[in-house]
């Protein structure tokens, strides 16, 4: 531990190394902030989604969706249901076999727009994690190369390649490599974890939307069957 502190102190004597370390520390702090806030945010969304979907499976008609949305906590599934129901309100209350498919297509468009918006929100700030995981090792490598150049300069100044001359400079140079890896590894793990989770959530969004659309189509078919049976009578 004492040796590590001494190496860090030596590295703080070079302005380029200081700049690289400050940049990597900034990347690391921002990444950890995103990791923590994203974890709790997505966990709350997932919990609300599961609670809403359990209630949704118990309803029998499309008209019951509005009451569910009003009495449920905000989450992506609620947003999808709300937007779809608002789009359905704009449709004519009269339906026949000619308008059955166009009506469903309009709701599908509304679902697609909302799902894409939910996915964009879920993926927000993940690009910074991806950038951090990609560029941090290169910044660390740059600092290392710079430090080794300084070591070779010291060799030239002292006219000796003795280990006591070279070793401190190389140790200082490797500090930035370590810092780059410390910034990159959590960012890379976090990005992959959240990206995989968001892919699974998106599948859930589409499953819910498909189920919701089926309820709407079933209602339209029942309306057509009722109208046809009335005509026969």
VENKABEL-V396642 format. One record per backbone hydrogen bond with DSSP energy under -1.0 kcal/mol. CO is the residue of the C=O (numbers start at 1). NH is the residue of the N-H. Records with the same first field share a line. If there is no record, write none. Layout:
BEGIN
CO = NH + NH
END
This chain:
BEGIN
1 = 5
2 = 6
3 = 7
4 = 8
5 = 9
6 = 10
7 = 11
8 = 12
10 = 13
11 = 14
14 = 18
15 = 19
16 = 20
17 = 21
18 = 22
19 = 23
20 = 24
21 = 25
22 = 26
23 = 27
24 = 28
25 = 29
26 = 30
27 = 31
28 = 32
29 = 33
30 = 34
31 = 35
32 = 36
33 = 37
34 = 38
35 = 39
36 = 40
37 = 41
38 = 42
39 = 43
40 = 44
41 = 45
42 = 46
43 = 47
44 = 48
45 = 49
46 = 50
47 = 51
48 = 52
49 = 53
50 = 54
51 = 55
52 = 56
53 = 57
55 = 58
56 = 59
61 = 64
62 = 65
64 = 68
65 = 69
66 = 70
67 = 71
69 = 72
75 = 79
76 = 80
77 = 81
78 = 82
79 = 83
80 = 84
81 = 85
82 = 86
83 = 87
84 = 88
85 = 89
88 = 91
96 = 100
99 = 103
100 = 104
101 = 105
102 = 106
103 = 107
104 = 108
105 = 109
106 = 110
107 = 111
108 = 112
109 = 113
110 = 114
111 = 115
112 = 116
113 = 117
114 = 118
115 = 119
116 = 120
117 = 121
118 = 122
119 = 123
123 = 126
125 = 129
126 = 130
127 = 131
128 = 132
129 = 133
130 = 134
131 = 135
132 = 136
135 = 139
136 = 140
137 = 141
138 = 142
139 = 143
140 = 144
141 = 145
142 = 146
143 = 147
144 = 148
145 = 149
146 = 150
147 = 151
148 = 152
149 = 153
150 = 154
151 = 155
152 = 156
153 = 157
154 = 158
155 = 159 + 160
162 = 165 + 166
163 = 167
166 = 170
167 = 171
168 = 172
169 = 173
170 = 174
172 = 175
174 = 178
175 = 179
176 = 180
177 = 181
178 = 182
179 = 183
180 = 184
181 = 185
184 = 188
185 = 189
186 = 190
187 = 191
188 = 192
189 = 193
190 = 194
191 = 195
192 = 196
193 = 197
194 = 198
195 = 199
196 = 200
197 = 201
198 = 202
199 = 203
200 = 204
201 = 205
202 = 206
203 = 207
204 = 208
205 = 209
206 = 210
207 = 211
208 = 212
209 = 213
210 = 214
211 = 215
212 = 216
213 = 217
214 = 218
215 = 219
216 = 220
217 = 221
218 = 222
219 = 223
220 = 224
221 = 225
222 = 226
223 = 227
224 = 228
225 = 229
226 = 230
227 = 231
228 = 232
229 = 233
END
